[in-house]
Amino acid sequence: MTSVYLIRHAEAEGNLFRRVHGHYNSGITENGYRQIERLRDRFSSIDIDAVYSSDLARTKATARAVSEPKNLEIIAIPELREINLGKWEDLTWGELLVSYPAEYDLWSKQPDKFNISGGETHFDVYRRMKNALDTVVKKHSGKNIALVSHGAAIRALICGIMHNESLSCLNEIGWCDNTAVSLISAD
């Protein structure tokens, strides 16, 4: 049995300032660094054999909480990135309500139907996250792995796994808080 700890990154500037930061590379906040220290404490007694992270700064900074005390390298892979939100990137969530009300409505109420110009669908994100998960589990069979990723990406992955690749129930999967941990057992 392989244990995969899915970890959402610590609070980043986009979270604090309510800006869209899918692929936008925002930094960690002061509160986020406190969350990272608590995450470090949480994983102090958990054996981890490999640490993977999205290649964005906020996830790599968070992954250090798990990797450094265990002298593990962080393996950064773009497949663990957040959803690409195309023309929404670096806008405020308030601006979206005014400029993109129909798309925002889909994002909020029917996320499985959401599609923005220049971006990804939730199913696109699920597919790349699931491929990354399968690859990592195969490579580290029977081990304990940490994957540090992002809220929408983790949510899509969990939904797809729980609902046989359907994302029609995406809104039933809650948003995880910053540095939240979900555990998947894979065989």
C-alpha positions in Angstrom: 0.0 0.0 0.0 1.3 3.5 -0.9 0.3 6.4 1.2 0.0 9.8 -0.6 -0.3 12.9 1.5 -1.9 15.7 -0.6 -0.9 19.0 0.9 -2.3 22.4 -0.2 0.2 25.2 -0.2 0.4 27.8 2.7 -1.4 31.1 2.4 -0.1 33.0 -0.5 -0.5 36.7 -1.6 -3.3 35.7 -4.0 -5.3 34.2 -1.1 -4.8 37.2 1.1 -5.5 39.9 -1.5 -8.3 37.8 -3.2 -6.5 37.7 -6.5 -6.8 34.9 -9.1 -3.5 33.0 -8.9 -3.8 29.8 -10.8 -0.5 29.8 -12.7 0.3 33.3 -11.4 3.4 32.8 -9.2 2.5 34.6 -6.0 4.6 34.5 -2.8 3.9 33.2 0.7 2.4 35.6 3.3 3.6 36.1 6.9 0.7 34.0 8.0 1.7 31.4 5.4 5.1 31.1 6.9 3.5 30.4 10.3 1.3 27.7 8.6 4.5 26.2 7.1 6.0 25.9 10.6 2.9 24.1 11.9 3.0 21.8 8.9 6.7 21.0 9.7 5.6 20.1 13.2 2.7 18.0 11.9 5.0 15.9 9.7 7.9 15.5 12.2 6.8 12.0 13.2 5.5 10.9 9.8 7.9 8.9 7.6 8.1 10.3 4.1 10.1 8.7 1.3 9.6 11.3 -1.4 8.4 14.9 -1.7 6.8 16.2 -4.9 5.6 19.8 -5.5 4.1 21.9 -8.2 6.8 24.1 -9.7 5.3 27.3 -8.4 7.0 29.2 -5.6 4.1 28.9 -3.1 4.1 25.1 -3.3 7.9 24.7 -3.2 8.1 26.9 -0.1 5.4 24.8 1.5 7.1 21.5 0.5 10.3 22.5 2.4 8.4 22.0 5.6 8.3 18.3 4.8 11.5 17.8 2.8 14.1 19.7 4.8 13.7 17.9 8.2 13.9 14.6 6.3 16.8 15.6 4.1 14.7 14.9 1.0 14.9 16.7 -2.4 11.8 18.4 -3.6 10.9 17.1 -7.0 9.1 19.9 -8.8 6.7 18.9 -11.6 4.3 21.2 -13.5 1.6 18.5 -13.6 0.8 19.4 -9.9 0.1 23.1 -10.8 -3.1 24.9 -10.0 -5.8 25.2 -12.7 -4.7 27.6 -15.4 -7.3 30.4 -15.3 -6.3 32.0 -18.6 -7.5 35.6 -18.9 -8.6 35.7 -15.3 -5.0 35.3 -14.0 -4.0 38.1 -11.5 -7.5 39.8 -11.6 -9.3 40.2 -8.3 -12.3 38.0 -7.6 -14.4 41.2 -7.4 -13.3 42.2 -11.0 -14.5 38.8 -12.2 -18.0 39.4 -10.9 -18.2 42.6 -13.0 -16.3 41.6 -16.1 -17.1 37.9 -16.4 -20.5 37.3 -14.6 -21.5 34.2 -16.7 -18.2 32.5 -16.4 -18.0 33.3 -12.7 -21.4 31.8 -12.3 -20.3 28.6 -13.9 -17.1 28.6 -11.8 -19.2 28.9 -8.6 -22.3 26.8 -9.4 -21.3 24.3 -12.1 -17.5 24.1 -12.0 -17.6 20.9 -14.2 -18.9 23.1 -17.0 -16.4 26.0 -16.4 -14.1 26.9 -19.3 -12.3 30.1 -19.7 -10.4 31.4 -22.7 -6.7 30.5 -22.5 -7.2 28.3 -19.5 -8.0 24.8 -18.5 -11.2 23.0 -17.5 -11.4 21.1 -14.2 -11.3 17.9 -16.1 -8.0 18.9 -17.7 -6.6 19.5 -14.3 -8.0 16.2 -13.0 -6.4 14.3 -15.9 -3.0 15.8 -15.4 -3.1 15.4 -11.6 -4.3 11.8 -11.9 -1.5 11.0 -14.4 1.1 12.6 -12.0 -0.4 10.6 -9.1 -0.3 7.3 -11.0 3.3 7.9 -12.1 4.5 8.8 -8.6 2.6 5.9 -7.0 4.1 3.5 -9.5 7.6 4.9 -8.9 7.3 4.7 -5.1 5.1 1.7 -4.6 4.6 0.8 -1.0 6.2 4.1 0.2 4.9 7.3 1.8 4.8 10.3 -0.5 4.0 14.0 0.0 2.5 15.8 -3.0 2.2 19.6 -2.5 -0.3 21.2 -4.8 -3.2 23.7 -4.9 -6.8 24.0 -3.9 -8.7 23.5 -7.1 -6.2 20.9 -8.4 -6.5 18.8 -5.2 -10.3 19.2 -5.2 -10.6 18.0 -8.9 -8.3 15.0 -8.2 -10.3 13.9 -5.1 -13.6 14.4 -6.9 -12.5 12.4 -9.9 -11.1 9.6 -7.8 -14.3 9.4 -5.6 -16.7 9.6 -8.6 -15.1 7.4 -11.2 -13.7 10.3 -13.2 -16.9 12.3 -13.1 -16.6 15.9 -11.9 -20.4 16.6 -11.9 -20.2 16.5 -8.1 -17.3 18.9 -7.7 -19.2 21.3 -5.5 -19.8 18.5 -3.1 -16.0 18.4 -2.5 -15.1 21.1 0.0 -12.3 23.6 -0.6 -9.3 22.6 1.6 -7.7 25.3 3.8 -4.1 26.3 3.2 -1.7 23.6 4.4 -4.6 21.1 4.7 -3.6 17.5 4.3 -5.6 14.7 2.6 -4.4 11.1 2.7 -4.9 8.7 -0.2 -4.0 5.1 0.0 -3.2 3.5 -3.3 -2.4 0.0 -4.4 
